[in-house]
Amino acid sequence: MNLVLLITSLLGATIQGVPQISSEIKSIITGITTSVSAIVSSGVTSSVNPLTILAAISGVIASLKVIPNLPQNTLSIITGLDDAITAALQADAVAKTKVDPTQLQPIAPLP
């Protein structure tokens, strides 16, 4: 979940000073960042699927990438964050095919 918070925080910080990005999109990203931060700090992360949040952020990033005249450095950061999300989603998909969560057992504490 901390990876999700990091990506949303970086995205929020990156877009705030870019005038080509509408205030509506900035508001959406700020809302996502605030919500994720509240979830992480509450400690109640078992009911929230980080992959769902990453998929939502990926959609926001897709809309950012088509905004005309974005500064190259901003576009580079957005693309890097998109790559990180894609890698996380792909790693999770691979893990699901190689690990059967129903077979996982708690590790007995050491004496």
N, C-alpha and C positions, 0 to 999 in steps of 0.2 A: 504494500500500500504506500510505502514511503517513496517508491519510484513514481507512482501516480502523482503524489503531492509535489515531487521535484519537477516533473514535466509540466504540470499545470502552473506551478509558480514561475518557472522559466518562461513559459508561454505568456503568462500575464505580464511579467516584467518586460518582455521583449516588445509587446505590441502597444504598450501604453503611450509611448512617445511618437507613434507613427500616425501622422495625420490622414493618410490614405485609408486607414481602417476605421470603419464607422463606430460611433459610440455604442450602437446596439451590440455589435460583436464584442467590443471591449467589455460591455456590461455582462454579456453571457459568460465570457471567460473569467471575469472577476467573480461572478456567482459560482461557477464551477470550482474555482480555486478556494473560495471561502467555504463552500460546502465540504470539499474534500479535506480541508484543513480541520474543520470542526469534527468530521468523522474520525480522522486519525487521532486527534487530541482526546477524543472521548474514549478511545480504546475499544469501541464497539465496531470492530471491523469484520466480524464473522458473518454478518448479514449483508454486507455490501460486497459485490463482486468487482474487484479492481479491473477486470477485463471489460466489464460493461462501461466503466468510466473511461478506460482507454479508448474503447470504440467510439464513445461519444466525442471525446477530445479529437480523435482522428477525423471525425466528420467536420468539426469546427476548423481544424487545420486545412482540410480539403477546400473549404470555402475561403480561407485566408490566401491560399496559394493562387487563386484565380483573380485576386484583386489586382487591377492594373497599377503600374508605377510604384510598386513597393520597393523600398531601398534594397539593394543587393545584400547588405549585411543582415537585414531583417529576414529576407527570404531565405538566406542561408541558415539562420537559426531555426526558422520554422521548418525547413526541410530536414535539418538534423533532428529536431524533436519528432517529426513524422517518422523518420527512420528508426528512432528509438522505440516508438510505439509499435511500429511494424515488427521489429525484432522481438519485442516482448510478446506480442500476440502470436508470432510464429513459434517462439520457444515454448509457449504454453500449449499450443497445438501439438507440438512434438512430444512434450512431456505427457500429454493425455494419451498418446498412442503407446508410450513406452512404460507407463506406470499405471497400475490398476489401483485406484484409490480405495476400492473396497477391500483390498488385501493388506492395506497398511494397518499396523498394530502399534500401540504405544510401546515405547522402549521402557523396560523395567528399570527402576532406579537402582543405582549401585548401592551395595550395602555400606 
